């Protein structure tokens, strides 16, 4: 069968890659065409390297990473799978930020619609990314394609009116958080719940199965304690968080107890060193390092982490690393969000147990002094640290066991 998958950001790329593995396991002849990132491309390329190469035709040809480079009007053959466009071309979050890129985003939507019509898949699978994917859901449904939505849009957090679109345009909803079951039951929306795929992604990761010495040696790091700093995956998030994170690191480094610490920034997979280098100075270059492709290992081997919310905060829970969540966005975006967002917490882990399992600092509260105070407490107050780890155990228990991605893939194929 033919699967058209759309993932619009780093977390979607992670979950999409694991879903693709599950689909290929259940359907070895699957043809998959997708919008995503490097992880999904690696899965697709790996399958092609162990099978008959897919023919390229019309306006498409395969690059080294399996990316399909397209003309402005799609006219490829039935065999053309692989990456259509990388999520970094369109990943954006926030009302003001979306407006600034509206023309490009709408162009991507238009191209995606044409591409689906030409390729004619058996199913269109949408992964989160609601601003884009709701438009595609409506189009694909009206065009007669089966539509699955994997990792439900967070209608329980804001803009609940979008439920009407879920009911009208989505054939089957696949949810990943236990608290969503009660919500969608109350709204009369059928769903399939097989657990959370992040459990598998963490438990089977390189980071979970390596030693600290292996991590340090691979990255030429000194044998000193690590504090992880995750500024987010979008350029706007990086530009607002990096000044705070580097100031935090400088203040920590001046404390006698922390002179030996190193502060490691996890470079986002869709970004490069140019997105960070303006915050690397002569003063901090000896203790602030940026590593790419090592996010999970940085989290796993850190004494504590400062995390820019999102999926990374839940990964940090699963790696059992004490954390603080910090988030800063455009002031206008924040003002609008306060008016329409109706959840108590911004972090998935806190939402899962419906309590403050770890601290969240938002906007003006997310400053270097506040981060220093909380990180010191996480490291120095053993009872406080253990309380957070006990909260983590509750979160993991709520998420369920392993095998979610494979189970979802199997359920999707049964629905076709």
Secondary structure by P-SEA (a helix, b strand, c coil): cbbbbbbccaaaaaaaaaaaaaaaaacccbbbbbcccaaaaaaaaaaaaaccccccccccccccccbbbbccccccccccccccccccccccccaaaaaaaaaaaaaaaaaaaaaaaaacccbbbbccccccaaaaaaaaaaabbbbbbccccccccccccaaaaaaccccbbbbccccaaaaaaaacccccccccaaaaaaaacccccccaaaaaaaacccccbbbbbbccccaaaaaacaaaaaaaaaaaaaccccccbbbbbbcccccccccccccccccccccbbbbcccaaaaaaacccccccccaaaaaaaaacccbbbbbbccaaaaaaaaaccccccccccccccccccbbbbccccccaaaaaaaaaaacccaaaaaaaaaaaaaaaaaacccaaaaaaaaaaaaac
